[in-house]
């Protein structure tokens, strides 16, 4: 089902300008209603991982 709904996923190059690594991910849907954008932040991920 996912293959039918998603046209492409774009993963941008990581950005380290703020002192920690962030990476933008875009999900383009086939029905052209929206583009979902998420930012993966390594600093937030490391904190969650250490607490677990």
PQR file of N, CA, C, O and H, with PARSE charges and radii, in Angstrom:
ATOM      1  N   UNK A   1       0.834  -1.196   0.000 -0.4000 1.5000
ATOM      2  CA  UNK A   1       0.000   0.000   0.000 -0.0000 2.0000
ATOM      3  C   UNK A   1       0.874   1.254   0.000  0.5500 1.7000
ATOM      4  O   UNK A   1       0.545   2.231  -0.673 -0.5500 1.4000
ATOM      5  N   UNK A   2       1.973   1.241   0.739 -0.4000 1.5000
ATOM      6  CA  UNK A   2       2.856   2.414   0.808 -0.0000 2.0000
ATOM      7  C   UNK A   2       3.391   2.788  -0.571  0.5500 1.7000
ATOM      8  O   UNK A   2       3.495   3.972  -0.889 -0.5500 1.4000
ATOM      9  H   UNK A   2       2.240   0.447   1.285  0.4000 1.0000
ATOM     10  N   UNK A   3       3.728   1.806  -1.384 -0.4000 1.5000
ATOM     11  CA  UNK A   3       4.259   2.064  -2.720 -0.0000 2.0000
ATOM     12  C   UNK A   3       3.228   2.753  -3.608  0.5500 1.7000
ATOM     13  O   UNK A   3       3.595   3.499  -4.516 -0.5500 1.4000
ATOM     14  H   UNK A   3       3.643   0.844  -1.125  0.4000 1.0000
ATOM     15  N   UNK A   4       1.969   2.516  -3.361 -0.4000 1.5000
ATOM     16  CA  UNK A   4       0.917   3.144  -4.151 -0.0000 2.0000
ATOM     17  C   UNK A   4       0.664   4.585  -3.733  0.5500 1.7000
ATOM     18  O   UNK A   4       0.207   5.383  -4.551 -0.5500 1.4000
ATOM     19  H   UNK A   4       1.671   1.910  -2.623  0.4000 1.0000
ATOM     20  N   UNK A   5       0.945   4.940  -2.492 -0.4000 1.5000
ATOM     21  CA  UNK A   5       0.668   6.283  -1.983 -0.0000 2.0000
ATOM     22  C   UNK A   5       1.845   7.246  -2.118  0.5500 1.7000
ATOM     23  O   UNK A   5       1.633   8.445  -2.298 -0.5500 1.4000
ATOM     24  H   UNK A   5       1.316   4.291  -1.827  0.4000 1.0000
ATOM     25  N   UNK A   6       3.079   6.750  -2.037 -0.4000 1.5000
ATOM     26  CA  UNK A   6       4.257   7.612  -2.017 -0.0000 2.0000
ATOM     27  C   UNK A   6       4.943   7.602  -3.382  0.5500 1.7000
ATOM     28  O   UNK A   6       5.269   6.545  -3.921 -0.5500 1.4000
ATOM     29  H   UNK A   6       3.251   5.776  -1.891  0.4000 1.0000
ATOM     30  N   UNK A   7       5.153   8.797  -3.927 -0.4000 1.5000
ATOM     31  CA  UNK A   7       5.837   8.917  -5.218 -0.0000 2.0000
ATOM     32  C   UNK A   7       7.347   8.835  -5.035  0.5500 1.7000
ATOM     33  O   UNK A   7       8.022   8.085  -5.739 -0.5500 1.4000
ATOM     34  H   UNK A   7       4.888   9.656  -3.489  0.4000 1.0000
ATOM     35  N   UNK A   8       7.887   9.622  -4.071 -0.4000 1.5000
ATOM     36  CA  UNK A   8       9.326   9.597  -3.823 -0.0000 2.0000
ATOM     37  C   UNK A   8       9.639  10.116  -2.431  0.5500 1.7000
ATOM     38  O   UNK A   8       8.847  10.842  -1.830 -0.5500 1.4000
ATOM     39  H   UNK A   8       7.338  10.232  -3.498  0.4000 1.0000
ATOM     40  N   UNK A   9      10.800   9.735  -1.930 -0.4000 1.5000
ATOM     41  CA  UNK A   9      11.322  10.220  -0.657 -0.0000 2.0000
ATOM     42  C   UNK A   9      12.670  10.856  -0.946  0.5500 1.7000
ATOM     43  O   UNK A   9      13.543  10.230  -1.547 -0.5500 1.4000
ATOM     44  H   UNK A   9      11.443   9.146  -2.418  0.4000 1.0000
ATOM     45  N   UNK A  10      12.840  12.114  -0.511 -0.4000 1.5000
ATOM     46  CA  UNK A  10      14.076  12.858  -0.748 -0.0000 2.0000
ATOM     47  C   UNK A  10      14.777  13.053   0.591  0.5500 1.7000
ATOM     48  O   UNK A  10      14.209  13.620   1.524 -0.5500 1.4000
ATOM     49  H   UNK A  10      12.131  12.622  -0.023  0.4000 1.0000
ATOM     50  N   UNK A  11      16.017  12.577   0.674 -0.4000 1.5000
ATOM     51  CA  UNK A  11      16.815  12.749   1.886 -0.0000 2.0000
ATOM     52  C   UNK A  11      17.931  13.736   1.541  0.5500 1.7000
ATOM     53  O   UNK A  11      18.784  13.454   0.700 -0.5500 1.4000
ATOM     54  H   UNK A  11      16.478  12.116  -0.084  0.4000 1.0000
ATOM     55  N   UNK A  12      17.913  14.890   2.199 -0.4000 1.5000
ATOM     56  CA  UNK A  12      18.889  15.941   1.927 -0.0000 2.0000
ATOM     57  C   UNK A  12      20.203  15.667   2.662  0.5500 1.7000
ATOM     58  O   UNK A  12      20.254  14.868   3.598 -0.5500 1.4000
ATOM     59  H   UNK A  12      17.220  15.119   2.882  0.4000 1.0000
ATOM     60  N   UNK A  13      21.244  16.336   2.226 -0.4000 1.5000
ATOM     61  CA  UNK A  13      22.555  16.201   2.864 -0.0000 2.0000
ATOM     62  C   UNK A  13      22.485  16.728   4.297  0.5500 1.7000
ATOM     63  O   UNK A  13      21.733  17.664   4.569 -0.5500 1.4000
ATOM     64  H   UNK A  13      21.203  16.985   1.467  0.4000 1.0000
ATOM     65  N   UNK A  14      23.256  16.143   5.216 -0.4000 1.5000
ATOM     66  CA  UNK A  14      23.235  16.613   6.598 -0.0000 2.0000
ATOM     67  C   UNK A  14      23.808  18.021   6.729  0.5500 1.7000
ATOM     68  O   UNK A  14      24.690  18.421   5.969 -0.5500 1.4000
ATOM     69  H   UNK A  14      23.866  15.383   4.995  0.4000 1.0000
ATOM     70  N   UNK A  15      23.291  18.763   7.706 -0.4000 1.5000
ATOM     71  CA  UNK A  15      23.749  20.126   7.986 -0.0000 2.0000
ATOM     72  C   UNK A  15      24.388  20.131   9.373  0.5500 1.7000
ATOM     73  O   UNK A  15      23.751  19.736  10.350 -0.5500 1.4000
ATOM     74  H   UNK A  15      22.574  18.438   8.323  0.4000 1.0000
ATOM     75  N   UNK A  16      25.617  20.567   9.463 -0.4000 1.5000
ATOM     76  CA  UNK A  16      26.334  20.599  10.736 -0.0000 2.0000
ATOM     77  C   UNK A  16      26.692  22.022  11.151  0.5500 1.7000
ATOM     78  O   UNK A  16      27.547  22.207  12.017 -0.5500 1.4000
ATOM     79  H   UNK A  16      26.134  20.888   8.670  0.4000 1.0000
ATOM     80  N   UNK A  17      26.057  23.037  10.550 -0.4000 1.5000
ATOM     81  CA  UNK A  17      26.411  24.428  10.806 -0.0000 2.0000
ATOM     82  C   UNK A  17      26.062  24.885  12.224  0.5500 1.7000
ATOM     83  O   UNK A  17      26.694  25.809  12.735 -0.5500 1.4000
ATOM     84  H   UNK A  17      25.363  22.887   9.846  0.4000 1.0000
ATOM     85  N   UNK A  18      25.088  24.271  12.863 -0.4000 1.5000
ATOM     86  CA  UNK A  18      24.669  24.695  14.202 -0.0000 2.0000
ATOM     87  C   UNK A  18      25.433  23.969  15.313  0.5500 1.7000
ATOM     88  O   UNK A  18      25.129  24.169  16.489 -0.5500 1.4000
ATOM     89  H   UNK A  18      24.575  23.519  12.448  0.4000 1.0000
ATOM     90  N   UNK A  19      26.389  23.153  14.978 -0.4000 1.5000
ATOM     91  CA  UNK A  19      27.159  22.433  15.986 -0.0000 2.0000
ATOM     92  C   UNK A  19      26.726  20.998  16.171  0.5500 1.7000
ATOM     93  O   UNK A  19      27.481  20.197  16.722 -0.5500 1.4000
ATOM     94  H   UNK A  19      26.636  22.990  14.022  0.4000 1.0000
ATOM     95  N   UNK A  20      25.534  20.650  15.728 -0.4000 1.5000
ATOM     96  CA  UNK A  20      25.089  19.259  15.746 -0.0000 2.0000
ATOM     97  C   UNK A  20      24.440  18.937  14.410  0.5500 1.7000
ATOM     98  O   UNK A  20      24.086  19.843  13.655 -0.5500 1.4000
ATOM     99  H   UNK A  20      24.921  21.300  15.281  0.4000 1.0000
ATOM    100  N   UNK A  21      24.288  17.695  14.123 -0.4000 1.5000
ATOM    101  CA  UNK A  21      23.858  17.237  12.795 -0.0000 2.0000
ATOM    102  C   UNK A  21      22.337  17.215  12.692  0.5500 1.7000
ATOM    103  O   UNK A  21      21.653  16.612  13.518 -0.5500 1.4000
ATOM    104  H   UNK A  21      24.576  16.959  14.736  0.4000 1.0000
ATOM    105  N   UNK A  22      21.819  17.886  11.658 -0.4000 1.5000
ATOM    106  CA  UNK A  22      20.406  17.805  11.320 -0.0000 2.0000
ATOM    107  C   UNK A  22      20.294  17.374   9.864  0.5500 1.7000
ATOM    108  O   UNK A  22      21.180  17.647   9.054 -0.5500 1.4000
ATOM    109  H   UNK A  22      22.375  18.376  10.986  0.4000 1.0000
ATOM    110  N   UNK A  23      19.195  16.698   9.541 -0.4000 1.5000
ATOM    111  CA  UNK A  23      19.008  16.220   8.173 -0.0000 2.0000
ATOM    112  C   UNK A  23      17.526  16.303   7.828  0.5500 1.7000
ATOM    113  O   UNK A  23      16.673  15.845   8.588 -0.5500 1.4000
ATOM    114  H   UNK A  23      18.475  16.477  10.199  0.4000 1.0000
ATOM    115  N   UNK A  24      17.231  16.894   6.670 -0.4000 1.5000
ATOM    116  CA  UNK A  24      15.850  17.078   6.240 -0.0000 2.0000
ATOM    117  C   UNK A  24      15.429  15.923   5.345  0.5500 1.7000
ATOM    118  O   UNK A  24      16.190  15.464   4.493 -0.5500 1.4000
ATOM    119  H   UNK A  24      17.924  17.266   6.053  0.4000 1.0000
ATOM    120  N   UNK A  25      14.196  15.461   5.557 -0.4000 1.5000
ATOM    121  CA  UNK A  25      13.627  14.356   4.782 -0.0000 2.0000
ATOM    122  C   UNK A  25      12.271  14.811   4.249  0.5500 1.7000
ATOM    123  O   UNK A  25      11.435  15.292   5.015 -0.5500 1.4000
ATOM    124  H   UNK A  25      13.578  15.833   6.250  0.4000 1.0000
ATOM    125  N   UNK A  26      12.045  14.662   2.940 -0.4000 1.5000
ATOM    126  CA  UNK A  26      10.774  15.036   2.320 -0.0000 2.0000
ATOM    127  C   UNK A  26      10.093  13.781   1.778  0.5500 1.7000
ATOM    128  O   UNK A  26      10.736  12.920   1.177 -0.5500 1.4000
ATOM    129  H   UNK A  26      12.723  14.271   2.318  0.4000 1.0000
ATOM    130  N   UNK A  27       8.791  13.691   1.999 -0.4000 1.5000
ATOM    131  CA  UNK A  27       7.993  12.591   1.442 -0.0000 2.0000
ATOM    132  C   UNK A  27       6.981  13.209   0.489  0.5500 1.7000
ATOM    133  O   UNK A  27       6.129  13.992   0.910 -0.5500 1.4000
ATOM    134  H   UNK A  27       8.269  14.390   2.487  0.4000 1.0000
ATOM    135  N   UNK A  28       7.069  12.865  -0.789 -0.4000 1.5000
ATOM    136  CA  UNK A  28       6.157  13.365  -1.816 -0.0000 2.0000
ATOM    137  C   UNK A  28       5.122  12.285  -2.108  0.5500 1.7000
ATOM    138  O   UNK A  28       5.457  11.162  -2.486 -0.5500 1.4000
ATOM    139  H   UNK A  28       7.761  12.230  -1.131  0.4000 1.0000
ATOM    140  N   UNK A  29       3.851  12.654  -1.923 -0.4000 1.5000
ATOM    141  CA  UNK A  29       2.761  11.719  -2.159 -0.0000 2.0000
ATOM    142  C   UNK A  29       2.295  11.773  -3.610  0.5500 1.7000
ATOM    143  O   UNK A  29       2.437  12.806  -4.264 -0.5500 1.4000
ATOM    144  H   UNK A  29       3.579  13.566  -1.616  0.4000 1.0000
ATOM    145  N   UNK A  30       1.751  10.697  -4.110 -0.4000 1.5000
ATOM    146  CA  UNK A  30       1.298  10.611  -5.501 -0.0000 2.0000
ATOM    147  C   UNK A  30       0.096  11.510  -5.788  0.5500 1.7000
ATOM    148  O   UNK A  30      -0.049  11.992  -6.912 -0.5500 1.4000
ATOM    149  H   UNK A  30       1.635   9.858  -3.579  0.4000 1.0000
ATOM    150  N   UNK A  31      -0.754  11.742  -4.817 -0.4000 1.5000
ATOM    151  CA  UNK A  31      -1.987  12.492  -5.074 -0.0000 2.0000
ATOM    152  C   UNK A  31      -1.806  13.998  -4.970  0.5500 1.7000
ATOM    153  O   UNK A  31      -2.801  14.722  -5.005 -0.5500 1.4000
ATOM    154  H   UNK A  31      -0.636  11.351  -3.904  0.4000 1.0000
ATOM    155  N   UNK A  32      -0.581  14.505  -4.845 -0.4000 1.5000
ATOM    156  CA  UNK A  32      -0.229  15.932  -4.897 -0.0000 2.0000
ATOM    157  C   UNK A  32      -1.032  16.826  -3.956  0.5500 1.7000
ATOM    158  O   UNK A  32      -1.275  17.989  -4.277 -0.5500 1.4000
ATOM    159  H   UNK A  32       0.227  13.917  -4.817  0.4000 1.0000
ATOM    160  N   UNK A  33      -1.435  16.324  -2.838 -0.4000 1.5000
ATOM    161  CA  UNK A  33      -2.150  17.147  -1.865 -0.0000 2.0000
ATOM    162  C   UNK A  33      -1.172  17.801  -0.902  0.5500 1.7000
ATOM    163  O   UNK A  33      -1.368  18.945  -0.492 -0.5500 1.4000
ATOM    164  H   UNK A  33      -1.237  15.379  -2.577  0.4000 1.0000
ATOM    165  N   UNK A  34      -0.121  17.080  -0.542 -0.4000 1.5000
ATOM    166  CA  UNK A  34       0.818  17.618   0.441 -0.0000 2.0000
ATOM    167  C   UNK A  34       2.190  16.988   0.265  0.5500 1.7000
ATOM    168  O   UNK A  34       2.346  15.929  -0.343 -0.5500 1.4000
ATOM    169  H   UNK A  34       0.039  16.151  -0.875  0.4000 1.0000
ATOM    170  N   UNK A  35       3.180  17.682   0.822 -0.4000 1.5000
ATOM    171  CA  UNK A  35       4.541  17.155   0.925 -0.0000 2.0000
ATOM    172  C   UNK A  35       4.891  17.193   2.403  0.5500 1.7000
ATOM    173  O   UNK A  35       4.879  18.261   3.016 -0.5500 1.4000
ATOM    174  H   UNK A  35       3.053  18.542   1.316  0.4000 1.0000
ATOM    175  N   UNK A  36       5.197  16.059   2.971 -0.4000 1.5000
ATOM    176  CA  UNK A  36       5.567  15.998   4.381 -0.0000 2.0000
ATOM    177  C   UNK A  36       7.068  16.220   4.508  0.5500 1.7000
ATOM    178  O   UNK A  36       7.854  15.608   3.784 -0.5500 1.4000
ATOM    179  H   UNK A  36       5.207  15.192   2.473  0.4000 1.0000
ATOM    180  N   UNK A  37       7.466  17.095   5.428 -0.4000 1.5000
ATOM    181  CA  UNK A  37       8.875  17.377   5.661 -0.0000 2.0000
ATOM    182  C   UNK A  37       9.192  17.132   7.124  0.5500 1.7000
ATOM    183  O   UNK A  37       8.477  17.599   8.011 -0.5500 1.4000
ATOM    184  H   UNK A  37       6.828  17.592   6.016  0.4000 1.0000
ATOM    185  N   UNK A  38      10.257  16.406   7.371 -0.4000 1.5000
ATOM    186  CA  UNK A  38      10.700  16.137   8.735 -0.0000 2.0000
ATOM    187  C   UNK A  38      12.180  16.482   8.843  0.5500 1.7000
ATOM    188  O   UNK A  38      12.919  16.377   7.864 -0.5500 1.4000
ATOM    189  H   UNK A  38      10.838  16.026   6.651  0.4000 1.0000
ATOM    190  N   UNK A  39      12.608  16.893  10.031 -0.4000 1.5000
ATOM    191  CA  UNK A  39      14.019  17.176  10.277 -0.0000 2.0000
ATOM    192  C   UNK A  39      14.501  16.226  11.354  0.5500 1.7000
ATOM    193  O   UNK A  39      13.990  16.225  12.474 -0.5500 1.4000
ATOM    194  H   UNK A  39      12.007  16.978  10.826  0.4000 1.0000
ATOM    195  N   UNK A  40      15.483  15.422  11.007 -0.4000 1.5000
ATOM    196  CA  UNK A  40      16.084  14.510  11.972 -0.0000 2.0000
ATOM    197  C   UNK A  40      17.244  15.229  12.643  0.5500 1.7000
ATOM    198  O   UNK A  40      18.169  15.681  11.968 -0.5500 1.4000
ATOM    199  H   UNK A  40      15.898  15.423  10.097  0.4000 1.0000
ATOM    200  N   UNK A  41      17.200  15.337  13.959 -0.4000 1.5000
ATOM    201  CA  UNK A  41      18.216  16.055  14.722 -0.0000 2.0000
ATOM    202  C   UNK A  41      18.978  15.057  15.569  0.5500 1.7000
ATOM    203  O   UNK A  41      18.393  14.424  16.449 -0.5500 1.4000
ATOM    204  H   UNK A  41      16.448  14.970  14.507  0.4000 1.0000
ATOM    205  N   UNK A  42      20.273  14.901  15.323 -0.4000 1.5000
ATOM    206  CA  UNK A  42      21.066  13.902  16.032 -0.0000 2.0000
ATOM    207  C   UNK A  42      21.161  14.202  17.519  0.5500 1.7000
ATOM    208  O   UNK A  42      21.272  13.278  18.325 -0.5500 1.4000
ATOM    209  H   UNK A  42      20.748  15.415  14.609  0.4000 1.0000
ATOM    210  N   UNK A  43      21.121  15.470  17.898 -0.4000 1.5000
ATOM    211  CA  UNK A  43      21.226  15.833  19.314 -0.0000 2.0000
ATOM    212  C   UNK A  43      20.003  15.317  20.086  0.5500 1.7000
ATOM    213  O   UNK A  43      20.152  14.782  21.185 -0.5500 1.4000
ATOM    214  H   UNK A  43      21.031  16.221  17.243  0.4000 1.0000
ATOM    215  N   UNK A  44      18.806  15.470  19.528 -0.4000 1.5000
ATOM    216  CA  UNK A  44      17.588  14.978  20.174 -0.0000 2.0000
ATOM    217  C   UNK A  44      17.569  13.451  20.191  0.5500 1.7000
ATOM    218  O   UNK A  44      17.130  12.849  21.170 -0.5500 1.4000
ATOM    219  H   UNK A  44      18.685  15.905  18.636  0.4000 1.0000
ATOM    220  N   UNK A  45      18.033  12.834  19.137 -0.4000 1.5000
ATOM    221  CA  UNK A  45      18.064  11.382  19.058 -0.0000 2.0000
ATOM    222  C   UNK A  45      19.003  10.794  20.105  0.5500 1.7000
ATOM    223  O   UNK A  45      18.659   9.811  20.762 -0.5500 1.4000
ATOM    224  H   UNK A  45      18.390  13.324  18.341  0.4000 1.0000
ATOM    225  N   UNK A  46      20.177  11.381  20.266 -0.4000 1.5000
ATOM    226  CA  UNK A  46      21.142  10.886  21.248 -0.0000 2.0000
ATOM    227  C   UNK A  46      20.592  10.969  22.658  0.5500 1.7000
ATOM    228  O   UNK A  46      20.807  10.045  23.442 -0.5500 1.4000
ATOM    229  H   UNK A  46      20.456  12.179  19.732  0.4000 1.0000
ATOM    230  N   UNK A  47      19.890  12.036  23.015 -0.4000 1.5000
ATOM    231  CA  UNK A  47      19.322  12.189  24.347 -0.0000 2.0000
ATOM    232  C   UNK A  47      18.282  11.099  24.615  0.5500 1.7000
ATOM    233  O   UNK A  47      18.271  10.500  25.691 -0.5500 1.4000
ATOM    234  H   UNK A  47      19.714  12.786  22.377  0.4000 1.0000
ATOM    235  N   UNK A  48      17.410  10.844  23.640 -0.4000 1.5000
ATOM    236  CA  UNK A  48      16.385   9.816  23.807 -0.0000 2.0000
ATOM    237  C   UNK A  48      17.017   8.434  23.917  0.5500 1.7000
ATOM    238  O   UNK A  48      16.574   7.605  24.713 -0.5500 1.4000
ATOM    239  H   UNK A  48      17.418  11.331  22.766  0.4000 1.0000
ATOM    240  N   UNK A  49      18.020   8.193  23.143 -0.4000 1.5000
ATOM    241  CA  UNK A  49      18.649   6.878  23.132 -0.0000 2.0000
ATOM    242  C   UNK A  49      19.364   6.584  24.445  0.5500 1.7000
ATOM    243  O   UNK A  49      19.303   5.460  24.944 -0.5500 1.4000
ATOM    244  H   UNK A  49      18.380   8.866  22.497  0.4000 1.0000
ATOM    245  N   UNK A  50      20.042   7.585  25.010 -0.4000 1.5000
ATOM    246  CA  UNK A  50      20.772   7.393  26.265 -0.0000 2.0000
ATOM    247  C   UNK A  50      19.818   7.176  27.439  0.5500 1.7000
ATOM    248  O   UNK A  50      20.138   6.453  28.383 -0.5500 1.4000
ATOM    249  H   UNK A  50      20.092   8.498  24.605  0.4000 1.0000
ATOM    250  N   UNK A  51      18.636   7.814  27.373 -0.4000 1.5000
ATOM    251  CA  UNK A  51      17.675   7.686  28.466 -0.0000 2.0000
ATOM    252  C   UNK A  51      17.011   6.326  28.478  0.5500 1.7000
ATOM    253  O   UNK A  51      16.538   5.882  29.525 -0.5500 1.4000
ATOM    254  H   UNK A  51      18.376   8.401  26.607  0.4000 1.0000
ATOM    255  N   UNK A  52      16.966   5.666  27.362 -0.4000 1.5000
ATOM    256  CA  UNK A  52      16.256   4.380  27.260 -0.0000 2.0000
ATOM    257  C   UNK A  52      17.014   3.249  27.881  0.5500 1.7000
ATOM    258  O   UNK A  52      16.543   2.112  27.873 -0.5500 1.4000
ATOM    259  H   UNK A  52      17.350   6.026  26.512  0.4000 1.0000
TER
END
